[in-house]
Amino acid sequence: MNIQLKDITAENFNECVSLKSYDTKERLLFEEHVASNAFSLAQAKVEVEWLPKAIYYNETMVGFAMYGLDKKQGFYFITRLMIDYKHQGKGIGKQAMLKIIEVMKGFPCKEIYTSFVSSNEGAKKLYTSLGFEYTGGVTNEGEPLYCLRFEKG
C-alpha cells in the first residue's frame, strides 16, 4: 500500500480542511472522535512542536495526522489521526500509523504515546494491534493514555 505523509501547503490546504471522519454536510470544529483538521492546523501554528501531515494513498489525500513532542505532557505523542469517511475500512489508517511510527522512531525517544476518545473502539483496536499498551493513565483531556515502547537500533 503506497501511503505517504506530506506537508500541508497552500496548494492542498483546502482539500485537507475539507476531509471529514464521517458523512455530514456540517463543518465542525470538533467531530465525534477527533478535532477538525482546521483546528489542528491552527494548533500547530501556535504550538510549533506539532507536525501536521496530510495522508496520501497513492496520489489521493485520504487523511490527516499530527504528531511531535507534547511539551505539556513531556513525551512524543501522536495527537491526531483521521481518515476521511470515504476511505475508511481499507486498512489505510493502520498503514498510516505504521508510517508515522517509522518516522517517529527517528526522534530522540524510545516510546511513543497516543490517546483517543474512550468510546472510539476502532481506535483502541487499531492502536493495540500495533503494540500500543494502556498505561493506566489519562491525558490532560481525560483520554486513556497508550504507549508503544521500542528499542533504538
N, C-alpha and C positions, 0 to 999 in steps of 0.2 A: 504494500500500500504506500503510495507516494504522498507522505504528509510533510509539509514544510511550515516552519514558523517564520513569518515575515513581519517587518516593521509596519506600523500604521503610518501612512503618508497622506499628503493632500489628495493624492490620486485614489486611495482606497478608503479614506475616512468615512464617506457617506455610506458606502457598502457595509463597512464594519458596524456602524451605529444602527444600521437597519436590520441586522441579524437579531433573531428572537428565539428563545428557547421553547416557545410554544406558539401555536397559531392564534394570533389575535391582531386586530387592526389597531389596537391601542399602542401608544409608545409610553412605556412605564419606566420610571427611574429605578425601581426595584421590581424584578419579576418574582415569581413564587419561590424559586430556589437560588437566584443569582442576581447580583446588581446588574443594571444595564451596562452595555459596553460604553455608552456615552458617559455614564457616571464613572466607570473605571478609568477611562481615558483622562477625565478631569482629575481624578485622584492621582494618577501617575504624573500629571503635570505639576502638582504641588508636593507630592511625595516621590521625589525623583529616584528613590531606590527601587521602585517598581518598574518592571519591564513588560509593557503591553505588547502583545503579538497577535497578529491575525493568523488563524489556522487555515491552511490551504490543503485541499485534497486535489491532486493534480494541479490544474490552474484555477480552480474554483475556491473562493473564500467560503469556508463552511463553519467557522467558529472563531472564538476569541479566547486568549489565555493571558494571565498576568501573574508574574512571579518575581521573586527577588528577596532581599534582606528585609524582613519585617523588623524595623527598628523599635517599634513599640513592644514587641514580644521577644526580640533578641535572637531570632533564628531565621534560617532560609525557609521560605514559605511559598507554596502555590496558592495564591489567593483567589484566582478566578479560572474557571474552565467552563466554557459554554459552547455547545454545538447547536447550530441553527436547527429548528424543528424539522426542516425539510431533509436534513441529513442525519438524523438520529437513527439508532438501531442498525448501523452499518459497520460498527467497530472503529469508527473514526475517533471517538473520544479516547478509547484505550490507546490507539496508536499515537494520538497527540500527546497523551500523558507520558508514554514511553519516550517520545522525542523531547519533551520538557525535562524529564528526569535525566536523560542523556546530557542535555545542555547544563543542567544544574550540578551534575557530578563534576563539572569543570570549575565550579565555585569552591571557595575555601571552606568546605563543610564535609561532615561525614553523615549528616542526616538532613532530611527534607521533611517539612511539616505541611499539612493541609487540613482543611476543615470543610464542613458542609452543613447546611440546614438539616437538623436531625430527622426531619420527615422525608428526606431525599434518599430513599432506599437504593436507587440506581447509582448514586454517587458512592454510597457505602460499599456496594457490591464491586464497583469498579476499583476503588482505591484498595480495598482489601485483596482483590485479585492480583494487584501489582505489588503486594508486600507491605503496604501501609498497615500499621497496627495502632489500635486505640491506646492512647497514653493514660487514660483515666482522667485527663484534664479537659478543660474547655478554654476556648479563646476568650478574648475580651468581650466578644459579642455573644458569648454563651453557646457557641457551637462546639460539638465534640472535636477534640484535637487528635489527629492521627500523625504518625511518624514513620518514615522509611529510613532505616539505617543501612549503611553500606560501607565497605572498606575502600579506602583510597588505593588506587592501583599504581 
